[in-house]
Every structure is written in C-alpha cells, then in structure tokens.
Amino acid sequence: MGMVMVKCPQTGHAISTGIKTDRESFRRSPVFFARSRCLICHTDHSWFAREAWVDEPSARALRRSAGSLA
Ligand SMILES: [Zn+2]
C-alpha cells in the first residue's frame, strides 16, 4: 500500500492526496478527476489520475528524481 501523490502546480512539490492504494489497483482504476487540499498552498488543487502516482516505500528510490517533501 502507498499514498497517492500529485505534483503541486504552484510549487512543483509532491503533495499527498490522502488516498491510500497500491500501485497495481491504481494503475487499473479508471481515469478519474479529484481535488486535494494542498498543505503548501493551502488551496485545493484539481488533478487527474494520470498525473498522480502511488508513493510506496519500495518504489521510493525510483521516484526520488520526481521530488518529495519527505
Ligand atoms: Zn499547492
């Protein structure tokens, strides 16, 4: 299991959407549209599933170049 992350359009930082899933189910899920509260901007950002990724601990090394707040 991991947290679905998106990139903040204002700052370019990765932010958590608060949605927990695993990469396989996320990849298979139909394209959806969502809004998440950004902890950096304190505003709501709209995002599509195709712009998001699942931050799983095992995949973190691969995602390091994408940037992280952690
Ligand atoms: Zn933001």
PDB file of the backbone (N, CA, C, O) and the ligand in Angstrom, with CONECT records:
HET     ZN  A 101       1
ATOM      1  N   MET A   1       0.841  -1.200   0.000  1.00  0.00           N
ATOM      2  CA  MET A   1       0.000   0.000   0.000  1.00  0.00           C
ATOM      3  C   MET A   1       0.872   1.245   0.000  1.00  0.00           C
ATOM      4  O   MET A   1       1.969   1.249   0.559  1.00  0.00           O
ATOM      5  N   GLY A   2       0.384   2.280  -0.621  1.00  0.00           N
ATOM      6  CA  GLY A   2       1.119   3.537  -0.649  1.00  0.00           C
ATOM      7  C   GLY A   2       0.141   4.695  -0.730  1.00  0.00           C
ATOM      8  O   GLY A   2      -1.069   4.500  -0.847  1.00  0.00           O
ATOM      9  N   MET A   3       0.678   5.884  -0.667  1.00  0.00           N
ATOM     10  CA  MET A   3      -0.145   7.086  -0.718  1.00  0.00           C
ATOM     11  C   MET A   3      -0.123   7.662  -2.127  1.00  0.00           C
ATOM     12  O   MET A   3       0.927   7.776  -2.758  1.00  0.00           O
ATOM     13  N   VAL A   4      -1.314   8.022  -2.601  1.00  0.00           N
ATOM     14  CA  VAL A   4      -1.383   8.649  -3.917  1.00  0.00           C
ATOM     15  C   VAL A   4      -0.866  10.090  -3.806  1.00  0.00           C
ATOM     16  O   VAL A   4      -1.331  10.875  -2.979  1.00  0.00           O
ATOM     17  N   MET A   5       0.093  10.406  -4.652  1.00  0.00           N
ATOM     18  CA  MET A   5       0.732  11.716  -4.626  1.00  0.00           C
ATOM     19  C   MET A   5       0.470  12.448  -5.941  1.00  0.00           C
ATOM     20  O   MET A   5       0.315  11.827  -6.992  1.00  0.00           O
ATOM     21  N   VAL A   6       0.424  13.761  -5.866  1.00  0.00           N
ATOM     22  CA  VAL A   6       0.358  14.571  -7.078  1.00  0.00           C
ATOM     23  C   VAL A   6       1.367  15.707  -6.932  1.00  0.00           C
ATOM     24  O   VAL A   6       1.865  15.990  -5.843  1.00  0.00           O
ATOM     25  N   LYS A   7       1.646  16.336  -8.045  1.00  0.00           N
ATOM     26  CA  LYS A   7       2.588  17.447  -8.015  1.00  0.00           C
ATOM     27  C   LYS A   7       1.817  18.754  -7.864  1.00  0.00           C
ATOM     28  O   LYS A   7       0.879  19.023  -8.614  1.00  0.00           O
ATOM     29  N   CYS A   8       2.217  19.549  -6.903  1.00  0.00           N
ATOM     30  CA  CYS A   8       1.586  20.854  -6.696  1.00  0.00           C
ATOM     31  C   CYS A   8       1.927  21.759  -7.885  1.00  0.00           C
ATOM     32  O   CYS A   8       3.101  21.997  -8.167  1.00  0.00           O
ATOM     33  N   PRO A   9       0.898  22.264  -8.582  1.00  0.00           N
ATOM     34  CA  PRO A   9       1.162  23.082  -9.774  1.00  0.00           C
ATOM     35  C   PRO A   9       1.798  24.424  -9.438  1.00  0.00           C
ATOM     36  O   PRO A   9       2.402  25.057 -10.303  1.00  0.00           O
ATOM     37  N   GLN A  10       1.670  24.857  -8.206  1.00  0.00           N
ATOM     38  CA  GLN A  10       2.223  26.162  -7.818  1.00  0.00           C
ATOM     39  C   GLN A  10       3.690  26.075  -7.451  1.00  0.00           C
ATOM     40  O   GLN A  10       4.471  26.962  -7.796  1.00  0.00           O
ATOM     41  N   THR A  11       4.074  25.013  -6.753  1.00  0.00           N
ATOM     42  CA  THR A  11       5.428  24.934  -6.218  1.00  0.00           C
ATOM     43  C   THR A  11       6.250  23.797  -6.819  1.00  0.00           C
ATOM     44  O   THR A  11       7.472  23.773  -6.678  1.00  0.00           O
ATOM     45  N   GLY A  12       5.581  22.853  -7.493  1.00  0.00           N
ATOM     46  CA  GLY A  12       6.292  21.725  -8.058  1.00  0.00           C
ATOM     47  C   GLY A  12       6.619  20.638  -7.056  1.00  0.00           C
ATOM     48  O   GLY A  12       7.256  19.641  -7.394  1.00  0.00           O
ATOM     49  N   HIS A  13       6.178  20.833  -5.812  1.00  0.00           N
ATOM     50  CA  HIS A  13       6.440  19.828  -4.789  1.00  0.00           C
ATOM     51  C   HIS A  13       5.417  18.702  -4.864  1.00  0.00           C
ATOM     52  O   HIS A  13       4.275  18.910  -5.273  1.00  0.00           O
ATOM     53  N   ALA A  14       5.845  17.506  -4.461  1.00  0.00           N
ATOM     54  CA  ALA A  14       4.914  16.390  -4.367  1.00  0.00           C
ATOM     55  C   ALA A  14       4.066  16.554  -3.119  1.00  0.00           C
ATOM     56  O   ALA A  14       4.585  16.805  -2.031  1.00  0.00           O
ATOM     57  N   ILE A  15       2.767  16.410  -3.282  1.00  0.00           N
ATOM     58  CA  ILE A  15       1.863  16.520  -2.138  1.00  0.00           C
ATOM     59  C   ILE A  15       1.018  15.268  -2.040  1.00  0.00           C
ATOM     60  O   ILE A  15       0.712  14.626  -3.045  1.00  0.00           O
ATOM     61  N   SER A  16       0.645  14.929  -0.819  1.00  0.00           N
ATOM     62  CA  SER A  16      -0.178  13.759  -0.584  1.00  0.00           C
ATOM     63  C   SER A  16      -1.645  14.090  -0.824  1.00  0.00           C
ATOM     64  O   SER A  16      -2.123  15.160  -0.446  1.00  0.00           O
ATOM     65  N   THR A  17      -2.347  13.164  -1.455  1.00  0.00           N
ATOM     66  CA  THR A  17      -3.777  13.371  -1.684  1.00  0.00           C
ATOM     67  C   THR A  17      -4.619  12.789  -0.566  1.00  0.00           C
ATOM     68  O   THR A  17      -5.828  13.018  -0.511  1.00  0.00           O
ATOM     69  N   GLY A  18      -3.988  12.035   0.329  1.00  0.00           N
ATOM     70  CA  GLY A  18      -4.725  11.395   1.408  1.00  0.00           C
ATOM     71  C   GLY A  18      -5.386  10.092   0.987  1.00  0.00           C
ATOM     72  O   GLY A  18      -6.075   9.453   1.783  1.00  0.00           O
ATOM     73  N   ILE A  19      -5.173   9.691  -0.284  1.00  0.00           N
ATOM     74  CA  ILE A  19      -5.758   8.452  -0.794  1.00  0.00           C
ATOM     75  C   ILE A  19      -4.724   7.333  -0.708  1.00  0.00           C
ATOM     76  O   ILE A  19      -3.617   7.464  -1.229  1.00  0.00           O
ATOM     77  N   LYS A  20      -5.088   6.232  -0.052  1.00  0.00           N
ATOM     78  CA  LYS A  20      -4.176   5.099   0.053  1.00  0.00           C
ATOM     79  C   LYS A  20      -4.619   3.985  -0.882  1.00  0.00           C
ATOM     80  O   LYS A  20      -5.790   3.608  -0.911  1.00  0.00           O
ATOM     81  N   THR A  21      -3.666   3.465  -1.645  1.00  0.00           N
ATOM     82  CA  THR A  21      -3.953   2.349  -2.537  1.00  0.00           C
ATOM     83  C   THR A  21      -2.634   1.658  -2.861  1.00  0.00           C
ATOM     84  O   THR A  21      -1.582   2.071  -2.373  1.00  0.00           O
ATOM     85  N   ASP A  22      -2.681   0.643  -3.655  1.00  0.00           N
ATOM     86  CA  ASP A  22      -1.442   0.046  -4.135  1.00  0.00           C
ATOM     87  C   ASP A  22      -1.311   0.339  -5.621  1.00  0.00           C
ATOM     88  O   ASP A  22      -2.289   0.647  -6.301  1.00  0.00           O
ATOM     89  N   ARG A  23      -0.080   0.235  -6.110  1.00  0.00           N
ATOM     90  CA  ARG A  23       0.177   0.679  -7.480  1.00  0.00           C
ATOM     91  C   ARG A  23      -0.603  -0.098  -8.515  1.00  0.00           C
ATOM     92  O   ARG A  23      -1.044   0.467  -9.516  1.00  0.00           O
ATOM     93  N   GLU A  24      -0.779  -1.402  -8.282  1.00  0.00           N
ATOM     94  CA  GLU A  24      -1.487  -2.220  -9.263  1.00  0.00           C
ATOM     95  C   GLU A  24      -2.940  -1.794  -9.387  1.00  0.00           C
ATOM     96  O   GLU A  24      -3.440  -1.616 -10.497  1.00  0.00           O
ATOM     97  N   SER A  25      -3.619  -1.630  -8.268  1.00  0.00           N
ATOM     98  CA  SER A  25      -5.032  -1.238  -8.364  1.00  0.00           C
ATOM     99  C   SER A  25      -5.180   0.183  -8.876  1.00  0.00           C
ATOM    100  O   SER A  25      -6.137   0.504  -9.581  1.00  0.00           O
ATOM    101  N   PHE A  26      -4.217   1.040  -8.513  1.00  0.00           N
ATOM    102  CA  PHE A  26      -4.303   2.411  -9.002  1.00  0.00           C
ATOM    103  C   PHE A  26      -4.146   2.455 -10.511  1.00  0.00           C
ATOM    104  O   PHE A  26      -4.838   3.202 -11.202  1.00  0.00           O
ATOM    105  N   ARG A  27      -3.217   1.636 -11.013  1.00  0.00           N
ATOM    106  CA  ARG A  27      -2.968   1.618 -12.446  1.00  0.00           C
ATOM    107  C   ARG A  27      -4.177   1.088 -13.219  1.00  0.00           C
ATOM    108  O   ARG A  27      -4.440   1.501 -14.348  1.00  0.00           O
ATOM    109  N   ARG A  28      -4.906   0.166 -12.588  1.00  0.00           N
ATOM    110  CA  ARG A  28      -6.061  -0.440 -13.251  1.00  0.00           C
ATOM    111  C   ARG A  28      -7.336   0.375 -13.090  1.00  0.00           C
ATOM    112  O   ARG A  28      -8.319   0.143 -13.794  1.00  0.00           O
ATOM    113  N   SER A  29      -7.321   1.321 -12.173  1.00  0.00           N
ATOM    114  CA  SER A  29      -8.540   2.076 -11.910  1.00  0.00           C
ATOM    115  C   SER A  29      -8.844   2.980 -13.104  1.00  0.00           C
ATOM    116  O   SER A  29      -7.932   3.444 -13.788  1.00  0.00           O
ATOM    117  N   PRO A  30     -10.124   3.225 -13.346  1.00  0.00           N
ATOM    118  CA  PRO A  30     -10.488   4.103 -14.461  1.00  0.00           C
ATOM    119  C   PRO A  30      -9.986   5.513 -14.193  1.00  0.00           C
ATOM    120  O   PRO A  30      -9.808   5.909 -13.042  1.00  0.00           O
ATOM    121  N   VAL A  31      -9.764   6.253 -15.240  1.00  0.00           N
ATOM    122  CA  VAL A  31      -9.291   7.630 -15.097  1.00  0.00           C
ATOM    123  C   VAL A  31     -10.325   8.419 -14.301  1.00  0.00           C
ATOM    124  O   VAL A  31     -11.520   8.384 -14.596  1.00  0.00           O
ATOM    125  N   PHE A  32      -9.855   9.109 -13.315  1.00  0.00           N
ATOM    126  CA  PHE A  32     -10.772   9.925 -12.529  1.00  0.00           C
ATOM    127  C   PHE A  32     -10.165  11.289 -12.263  1.00  0.00           C
ATOM    128  O   PHE A  32      -8.986  11.543 -12.507  1.00  0.00           O
ATOM    129  N   PHE A  33     -11.013  12.141 -11.761  1.00  0.00           N
ATOM    130  CA  PHE A  33     -10.663  13.527 -11.505  1.00  0.00           C
ATOM    131  C   PHE A  33     -10.926  13.789 -10.040  1.00  0.00           C
ATOM    132  O   PHE A  33     -11.954  13.367  -9.510  1.00  0.00           O
ATOM    133  N   ALA A  34     -10.025  14.471  -9.383  1.00  0.00           N
ATOM    134  CA  ALA A  34     -10.217  14.692  -7.956  1.00  0.00           C
ATOM    135  C   ALA A  34      -9.640  16.037  -7.553  1.00  0.00           C
ATOM    136  O   ALA A  34      -8.922  16.688  -8.312  1.00  0.00           O
ATOM    137  N   ARG A  35      -9.971  16.423  -6.357  1.00  0.00           N
ATOM    138  CA  ARG A  35      -9.408  17.641  -5.790  1.00  0.00           C
ATOM    139  C   ARG A  35      -8.778  17.288  -4.454  1.00  0.00           C
ATOM    140  O   ARG A  35      -9.315  16.478  -3.699  1.00  0.00           O
ATOM    141  N   SER A  36      -7.646  17.895  -4.170  1.00  0.00           N
ATOM    142  CA  SER A  36      -6.988  17.658  -2.895  1.00  0.00           C
ATOM    143  C   SER A  36      -6.548  18.983  -2.292  1.00  0.00           C
ATOM    144  O   SER A  36      -6.166  19.920  -2.993  1.00  0.00           O
ATOM    145  N   ARG A  37      -6.614  19.025  -0.972  1.00  0.00           N
ATOM    146  CA  ARG A  37      -6.147  20.194  -0.250  1.00  0.00           C
ATOM    147  C   ARG A  37      -4.627  20.175  -0.221  1.00  0.00           C
ATOM    148  O   ARG A  37      -4.021  19.190   0.201  1.00  0.00           O
ATOM    149  N   CYS A  38      -4.022  21.249  -0.664  1.00  0.00           N
ATOM    150  CA  CYS A  38      -2.567  21.318  -0.696  1.00  0.00           C
ATOM    151  C   CYS A  38      -2.044  21.888   0.616  1.00  0.00           C
ATOM    152  O   CYS A  38      -2.464  22.957   1.058  1.00  0.00           O
ATOM    153  N   LEU A  39      -1.120  21.155   1.229  1.00  0.00           N
ATOM    154  CA  LEU A  39      -0.568  21.577   2.510  1.00  0.00           C
ATOM    155  C   LEU A  39       0.411  22.738   2.332  1.00  0.00           C
ATOM    156  O   LEU A  39       0.732  23.436   3.294  1.00  0.00           O
ATOM    157  N   ILE A  40       0.874  22.939   1.124  1.00  0.00           N
ATOM    158  CA  ILE A  40       1.840  24.007   0.879  1.00  0.00           C
ATOM    159  C   ILE A  40       1.126  25.321   0.567  1.00  0.00           C
ATOM    160  O   ILE A  40       1.418  26.358   1.161  1.00  0.00           O
ATOM    161  N   CYS A  41       0.186  25.257  -0.374  1.00  0.00           N
ATOM    162  CA  CYS A  41      -0.515  26.469  -0.807  1.00  0.00           C
ATOM    163  C   CYS A  41      -1.750  26.758   0.035  1.00  0.00           C
ATOM    164  O   CYS A  41      -2.260  27.878   0.038  1.00  0.00           O
ATOM    165  N   HIS A  42      -2.220  25.756   0.739  1.00  0.00           N
ATOM    166  CA  HIS A  42      -3.464  25.877   1.499  1.00  0.00           C
ATOM    167  C   HIS A  42      -4.635  26.224   0.593  1.00  0.00           C
ATOM    168  O   HIS A  42      -5.540  26.971   0.967  1.00  0.00           O
ATOM    169  N   THR A  43      -4.589  25.664  -0.601  1.00  0.00           N
ATOM    170  CA  THR A  43      -5.709  25.781  -1.519  1.00  0.00           C
ATOM    171  C   THR A  43      -6.015  24.395  -2.071  1.00  0.00           C
ATOM    172  O   THR A  43      -5.257  23.453  -1.844  1.00  0.00           O
ATOM    173  N   ASP A  44      -7.126  24.267  -2.798  1.00  0.00           N
ATOM    174  CA  ASP A  44      -7.474  22.996  -3.406  1.00  0.00           C
ATOM    175  C   ASP A  44      -6.902  22.930  -4.824  1.00  0.00           C
ATOM    176  O   ASP A  44      -7.050  23.867  -5.609  1.00  0.00           O
ATOM    177  N   HIS A  45      -6.256  21.826  -5.133  1.00  0.00           N
ATOM    178  CA  HIS A  45      -5.766  21.602  -6.486  1.00  0.00           C
ATOM    179  C   HIS A  45      -6.589  20.491  -7.126  1.00  0.00           C
ATOM    180  O   HIS A  45      -6.891  19.481  -6.490  1.00  0.00           O
ATOM    181  N   SER A  46      -6.946  20.691  -8.391  1.00  0.00           N
ATOM    182  CA  SER A  46      -7.615  19.638  -9.147  1.00  0.00           C
ATOM    183  C   SER A  46      -6.567  18.820  -9.883  1.00  0.00           C
ATOM    184  O   SER A  46      -5.576  19.363 -10.373  1.00  0.00           O
ATOM    185  N   TRP A  47      -6.786  17.526  -9.958  1.00  0.00           N
ATOM    186  CA  TRP A  47      -5.799  16.674 -10.635  1.00  0.00           C
ATOM    187  C   TRP A  47      -6.475  15.458 -11.255  1.00  0.00           C
ATOM    188  O   TRP A  47      -7.537  15.022 -10.813  1.00  0.00           O
ATOM    189  N   PHE A  48      -5.837  14.927 -12.284  1.00  0.00           N
ATOM    190  CA  PHE A  48      -6.299  13.710 -12.926  1.00  0.00           C
ATOM    191  C   PHE A  48      -5.439  12.543 -12.458  1.00  0.00           C
ATOM    192  O   PHE A  48      -4.275  12.714 -12.097  1.00  0.00           O
ATOM    193  N   ALA A  49      -6.029  11.365 -12.471  1.00  0.00           N
ATOM    194  CA  ALA A  49      -5.307  10.174 -12.010  1.00  0.00           C
ATOM    195  C   ALA A  49      -4.026   9.963 -12.813  1.00  0.00           C
ATOM    196  O   ALA A  49      -3.028   9.473 -12.286  1.00  0.00           O
ATOM    197  N   ARG A  50      -4.063  10.336 -14.084  1.00  0.00           N
ATOM    198  CA  ARG A  50      -2.866  10.092 -14.895  1.00  0.00           C
ATOM    199  C   ARG A  50      -1.702  10.995 -14.492  1.00  0.00           C
ATOM    200  O   ARG A  50      -0.557  10.733 -14.862  1.00  0.00           O
ATOM    201  N   GLU A  51      -1.989  12.061 -13.735  1.00  0.00           N
ATOM    202  CA  GLU A  51      -0.920  12.947 -13.271  1.00  0.00           C
ATOM    203  C   GLU A  51      -0.379  12.507 -11.918  1.00  0.00           C
ATOM    204  O   GLU A  51       0.632  13.021 -11.439  1.00  0.00           O
ATOM    205  N   ALA A  52      -1.065  11.553 -11.317  1.00  0.00           N
ATOM    206  CA  ALA A  52      -0.705  11.135  -9.968  1.00  0.00           C
ATOM    207  C   ALA A  52       0.114   9.855  -9.984  1.00  0.00           C
ATOM    208  O   ALA A  52       0.186   9.157 -10.996  1.00  0.00           O
ATOM    209  N   TRP A  53       0.725   9.561  -8.855  1.00  0.00           N
ATOM    210  CA  TRP A  53       1.451   8.299  -8.717  1.00  0.00           C
ATOM    211  C   TRP A  53       1.308   7.813  -7.286  1.00  0.00           C
ATOM    212  O   TRP A  53       0.960   8.577  -6.385  1.00  0.00           O
ATOM    213  N   VAL A  54       1.581   6.529  -7.091  1.00  0.00           N
ATOM    214  CA  VAL A  54       1.492   5.950  -5.759  1.00  0.00           C
ATOM    215  C   VAL A  54       2.882   5.891  -5.147  1.00  0.00           C
ATOM    216  O   VAL A  54       3.789   5.270  -5.702  1.00  0.00           O
ATOM    217  N   ASP A  55       3.043   6.532  -4.016  1.00  0.00           N
ATOM    218  CA  ASP A  55       4.338   6.557  -3.347  1.00  0.00           C
ATOM    219  C   ASP A  55       4.414   5.399  -2.358  1.00  0.00           C
ATOM    220  O   ASP A  55       4.022   5.519  -1.198  1.00  0.00           O
ATOM    221  N   GLU A  56       4.927   4.284  -2.849  1.00  0.00           N
ATOM    222  CA  GLU A  56       5.126   3.134  -1.989  1.00  0.00           C
ATOM    223  C   GLU A  56       6.567   3.127  -1.504  1.00  0.00           C
ATOM    224  O   GLU A  56       7.473   3.497  -2.251  1.00  0.00           O
ATOM    225  N   PRO A  57       6.787   2.711  -0.270  1.00  0.00           N
ATOM    226  CA  PRO A  57       8.157   2.695   0.261  1.00  0.00           C
ATOM    227  C   PRO A  57       9.126   1.950  -0.644  1.00  0.00           C
ATOM    228  O   PRO A  57      10.274   2.364  -0.800  1.00  0.00           O
ATOM    229  N   SER A  58       8.672   0.855  -1.240  1.00  0.00           N
ATOM    230  CA  SER A  58       9.557   0.055  -2.089  1.00  0.00           C
ATOM    231  C   SER A  58       9.873   0.760  -3.400  1.00  0.00           C
ATOM    232  O   SER A  58      10.868   0.442  -4.051  1.00  0.00           O
ATOM    233  N   ALA A  59       9.032   1.714  -3.790  1.00  0.00           N
ATOM    234  CA  ALA A  59       9.215   2.402  -5.065  1.00  0.00           C
ATOM    235  C   ALA A  59       9.865   3.769  -4.878  1.00  0.00           C
ATOM    236  O   ALA A  59      10.110   4.488  -5.847  1.00  0.00           O
ATOM    237  N   ARG A  60      10.141   4.117  -3.631  1.00  0.00           N
ATOM    238  CA  ARG A  60      10.617   5.467  -3.362  1.00  0.00           C
ATOM    239  C   ARG A  60      11.939   5.769  -4.064  1.00  0.00           C
ATOM    240  O   ARG A  60      12.157   6.887  -4.530  1.00  0.00           O
ATOM    241  N   ALA A  61      12.807   4.784  -4.138  1.00  0.00           N
ATOM    242  CA  ALA A  61      14.103   5.001  -4.776  1.00  0.00           C
ATOM    243  C   ALA A  61      13.927   5.379  -6.239  1.00  0.00           C
ATOM    244  O   ALA A  61      14.673   6.201  -6.770  1.00  0.00           O
ATOM    245  N   LEU A  62      12.935   4.772  -6.886  1.00  0.00           N
ATOM    246  CA  LEU A  62      12.690   5.058  -8.290  1.00  0.00           C
ATOM    247  C   LEU A  62      12.095   6.439  -8.482  1.00  0.00           C
ATOM    248  O   LEU A  62      12.264   7.055  -9.534  1.00  0.00           O
ATOM    249  N   ARG A  63      11.408   6.918  -7.475  1.00  0.00           N
ATOM    250  CA  ARG A  63      10.699   8.179  -7.582  1.00  0.00           C
ATOM    251  C   ARG A  63      11.520   9.361  -7.069  1.00  0.00           C
ATOM    252  O   ARG A  63      11.056  10.500  -7.080  1.00  0.00           O
ATOM    253  N   ARG A  64      12.735   9.082  -6.623  1.00  0.00           N
ATOM    254  CA  ARG A  64      13.492  10.139  -5.978  1.00  0.00           C
ATOM    255  C   ARG A  64      13.689  11.344  -6.896  1.00  0.00           C
ATOM    256  O   ARG A  64      13.703  12.487  -6.439  1.00  0.00           O
ATOM    257  N   SER A  65      13.840  11.080  -8.184  1.00  0.00           N
ATOM    258  CA  SER A  65      14.084  12.166  -9.110  1.00  0.00           C
ATOM    259  C   SER A  65      12.831  13.025  -9.332  1.00  0.00           C
ATOM    260  O   SER A  65      12.925  14.143  -9.840  1.00  0.00           O
ATOM    261  N   ALA A  66      11.674  12.505  -8.954  1.00  0.00           N
ATOM    262  CA  ALA A  66      10.438  13.257  -9.131  1.00  0.00           C
ATOM    263  C   ALA A  66      10.266  14.306  -8.048  1.00  0.00           C
ATOM    264  O   ALA A  66       9.428  15.199  -8.175  1.00  0.00           O
ATOM    265  N   GLY A  67      11.051  14.209  -6.983  1.00  0.00           N
ATOM    266  CA  GLY A  67      10.961  15.195  -5.912  1.00  0.00           C
ATOM    267  C   GLY A  67       9.990  14.756  -4.844  1.00  0.00           C
ATOM    268  O   GLY A  67       8.958  14.152  -5.138  1.00  0.00           O
ATOM    269  N   SER A  68      10.318  15.060  -3.607  1.00  0.00           N
ATOM    270  CA  SER A  68       9.473  14.656  -2.498  1.00  0.00           C
ATOM    271  C   SER A  68       9.622  15.647  -1.357  1.00  0.00           C
ATOM    272  O   SER A  68      10.670  16.268  -1.177  1.00  0.00           O
ATOM    273  N   LEU A  69       8.562  15.776  -0.605  1.00  0.00           N
ATOM    274  CA  LEU A  69       8.594  16.656   0.559  1.00  0.00           C
ATOM    275  C   LEU A  69       9.184  15.967   1.768  1.00  0.00           C
ATOM    276  O   LEU A  69       9.613  16.618   2.721  1.00  0.00           O
ATOM    277  N   ALA A  70       9.204  14.653   1.726  1.00  0.00           N
ATOM    278  CA  ALA A  70       9.609  13.870   2.876  1.00  0.00           C
ATOM    279  C   ALA A  70      10.990  14.297   3.342  1.00  0.00           C
ATOM    280  O   ALA A  70      11.512  13.747   4.312  1.00  0.00           O
TER     281      ALA A  70
HETATM  282 ZN    ZN A 101      -0.083  23.563  -3.914  1.00  0.00          ZN2+
END
